């Protein structure tokens, strides 16, 4: 879903330049609007973060090397586009999550910092560039995600498959995790991605169902549950994963019900992290959840049968993804008695 800000038919309104809208939203200058649909929303003050979720600015030489490689290959990373707080840690270890299909999303989620608007044409050379970066960095595990591309007939599923194939060709020992959109109303799209055989299929619920209309209006909660369930029906051996943010106004019992919904779809891995407000125009943080509360969520999730749970203030879907995949394999082997 794309919302366009109309500045042409308002009496006495001055034309809004891209730089002006950007400055209003995020303090950026001389660039096209990042979130045009949020420009005229009332401000939500950005709260000061508690000490347990503050991170240091990245300074390591390896971080700079990763940054240069991303620029050289003209790649987009969700680390940058979503403003991930773990970018310094991950890039210093040569870990990066590549975002394919451009940097512009066709939806306008209230929590997300990724650019909103009408995307450009699909770059057919991108799979090869991603594969080259994976090979150059010597990645043992790579995460591939994307913006929503509701403008494409298959939602970008074929492009996902092409990226997986390109990586397999140059780096066959690299394990691949995909973090996909919901492919809403894109018949056959999910099957294209699953049949490309990623090692982990991740699709995030993001929040509890009562928040969807205001936080994730372009998505449908039970469609996402069904998507994850369908992955297991197509390939029972494929690991599945989903994640949520807390601090968006959800109730504790809603989070526990969400866990049950994911287990009903046989999801293996759950991530739970703190929502952090990107700008004053985004959804406000309703609560900073304490580390103790995250530990409680982790214990409960394990008791419900998840093979792997990552729950902490700084947990993100792709944070420590390689290490977590190894834990996931060991947990399944132990469950099967191998």
N, C-alpha and C positions, 0 to 999 in steps of 0.2 A: 504494500500500500504506500502510495506517495501522496503527500499533501503539499500543494503548491501555494505559496504566499502570494496573494493578488495585491499588487500595489498600483494597479492602473485605474481602478474605478472608485478609489476613495477620494472624497472631496478634499481639496487643499493638501493632498498628500504629495510629498516630494518623492521622486523615483528613488527606490532603495538600491544603492550600488552593492555589488558583492562584498566589497571591503566594509561597507557600513553595517551590513547584516552580520558579517563575521565578527566585527568588533563588538556588536551588541551581544552576540551569543558567547564568544569564547576569547575575546581579546585579540583575535588574529587580524592581520592587515593585508590588503592587496591580494586577496584570494577569493574564490567563489564561495558562496554561503555553504557552510558545512551542514547546518541544520535549519533550512529555511522554514520548516513547519513549526519550529520551536521559537522563532524570532519574536513573536508577539505574545508569548505566554508570560504570565506573571513570574517574577523572580522567586526562586526558592533559595534562600541563603545557604551557602556551602558551609557545613559545620566543621569545626576543627577536629581533626582525627585524634583518637586516643593514642597513647604511646605505643600500644601493642600492634598498631598497623602502620607505623611510620617506617619508611625505607630510605636508605642513603642514595644519593645521586650516583649514577654509574660513572666510573673513572678508569676502569682497568684497560690495559692495551688490547686484551682479547675482545672486550666489548667494542672497541673502535674497529678492530679487524672485521668483526661480524657486521657492524654498521656499514663499513666500506663495501663488503661483499654484497649486501642487500642492495646498496645503491648501484654497484657495478652491473648486477644482473637485472636491475630495474624491477625488483620484486616488491610486493606489498606484504607486510606482516601484520597480523592481528595484534602483535605486541605493541606496535606503534599506533595503529588505527583505533584500537580500543583503549589506549592509555593504560596498559597493564602496569601495575605497581612492581611486578617482578622482572621487568625488562632488564634491569642492571644485572641481577643474579643470573638470569637465563642466558643472556647474550655473552656474559663473561665466561660461560661454560660452552659457548657455541651451540646453544639450544635456541631454536627459533620456530615459531608457528607461522607457516606461510598462508597467506590469504589470497586465494585465486579469484578469477572472474572480476577483477577490478577493485576499486576502493570505494565504490558508491552503491549503497543498498537501496532497494526499491521499497523498503518498509521504514517505519518511523517509530521504533520502540522508545519508550520514555526514559529508559535507563542507559541507552547505548550511545557511545561517542563516535561510532562509524558514520561517515558522511552519508547523507540522505539525498536522493534525487533520481534522475533517469540515468542509468549507467551507459557507458559507451560500448562499442563493439567488443566481442570476445577476442582476446589476443591468442591466436592459434599457435604462436611460438612459446607461449608461457609454459606448457608442460616440459619442454626441453630445457628452458631456463631454470625451472624448479629442480629438475633432475641434475643439472650441472652443479647447482648450489649444494644439493645434498651430497653429491660426490666430492666436491671440493672441501666441504666441511667435515667429511668423513662421518656423517651422522649414522648412528646405530638405530635410531628411532626418529621418525619425523611426523609432525602433525600438519595436516592439510585442512584448512577451513575455507569458508567463502562468505561473501555477502549474500543476501537473498537476491535472487534474480527472477522475480516473478514475470519479467518481460520475455524470458526464454521459454520455448515450448516444453523443454524438459527440466527447467529450473537450474540448468547447469550440470546435470548429472553426467552427461557424456564427457564434459570437460574434466570432471572429477576422475572418471575412468581413464581418460587419456593421461592425466597427471600420474595416476597410480602405475599405469603401464610404462611410462617414460622412466620413472624412478626404478622400477623393477629391472629395466633393461640395462641401466648403467650401475646400479647399486643393489644387486639381488639380495644381499644379506640385510639390508635396511628394513626394519619393520615399519609399517605405515598405519597411522591412525587418522581417520577422517572425522571431522566435526562438521556435520552437514546442516543445511537449512531443513525445513519441514517438508519441502516439495508438495505444498498444499495445492490440490487440484492439478497435479502433474502425473497423470496415470503412467505407470511403467518406469518412472524416474528412479524410484528407490531400487528397483531390481537391477538397473544399470550399474549403480554404485556397488551394491552388494556382490554382484557377479564379477566385479573387477577384483574382488578378494582383498580388501584391506584387512589388516590384522585386528583392528579395533574400529567399531562403528560407534561414533559418539553423536548424540543429538541432545541438546540441552533443553530442559523444560523452562529454565530460568527462574520461575516463581510459581506460587500456588495458584490454582484455578480462579480463586476470587479476585486476583489481581490482574487477570489477563486483559480485561477491557480498558484499563487505564495504563497498564505497564507494557503489555505486548498485544496491542489491538489487532494486528494483522495475522495473528496465529490462533490456533485452536488447541486447547489443552489435551483433549482426548484424542485428537488426531495425532498429536505428538506421541502419546502413549501407544497408540495403535501402530505408528511408524516403527517404534522400537520393538514392539512385539512381532511385527512382520519380518524384521531382520532375522530373528531367531527361527521363524517358520521357513525362511528361504535357506538359511545356513545355521543350523543349530550349534555349530562349533565356533561361530564368530563371536568374539567378545563384544558386549554392548555396554554403553556407558552413557550417563546423563548427569547434568549438574544444575544446581540452583544457586541463587543469591538470597541471602537473608538480610533483613533490615529494610525491607520494602513495605512493611506494614502487615506482614503475615502473622498468623497466630501459630503457636507451637503445635497445637493439635492438627493444623492444616499441613504442616511440614511432615508430621508422622503419617498422615493419610497419603500424602504424596509418595512417601517411601513405600507404602503398601501398594500403591498404584504401579510404581516401577517394578516392584517384585512380582506383581501379577503379570507383567510383561517379560519376566525373567531377565531383567537387566542385572548385569554383573557388578558394575562399578558406579558408585555415587560420589560426586564432589559437591561440597557445600562451602561457599565462601561469602564474605561480607560484601554487600553492595556499597560501592563508593560513587558518589555523585560527580560526574565529569564537569558540569558547569551549573551555573545558577538557573539555567533554563531546563535542566533535566529534573526528573523525579527526585524529590528530597529523600535523604536518608531518614528513615523513621526511627531507627534504633541502631546503635553500635553494639553488636552481639559480643559478649565476653568470650575469652578463650575457654572458660569453664563450660559455658553453654555449648560451644562447638564440640568439646569433648563428650558432652552428654549426647549430642546428636550422633556423633561417631559410634558410641557404644550401642545406642538404640538401633542404628542402621545395621551394624554387624549382627545384632540379635535377630534382625528380620531376614538375614540370609544373604546379604551382599558379599561377594567374594573380596571386594576391596572398597574401602571408604577413605576419602580424604576430606577432612572437615577442619577448617581453621580460618581465621580472619583473612589471610592472604592466599588461600586456596583459589586457584583458577583452573579451568578445564585442562589446559595443556601444561600446567606447572608440574615439573618432575614427571612428565609423561613417560619417559623412557624407563625410569626406575619403577614407576607404578605398574608399567606393563610387565616387567619381570615379576613383581609381587603378584600380579594377577594370574600369571601362568603357574606360579608355585601354589597359589591358593586353590586353583582348579585341580592341579595334580594331587594335592593333599586331600581334597574332597573326594576325588575318585579313587584314592588309595594307591596312587602310583608313586 
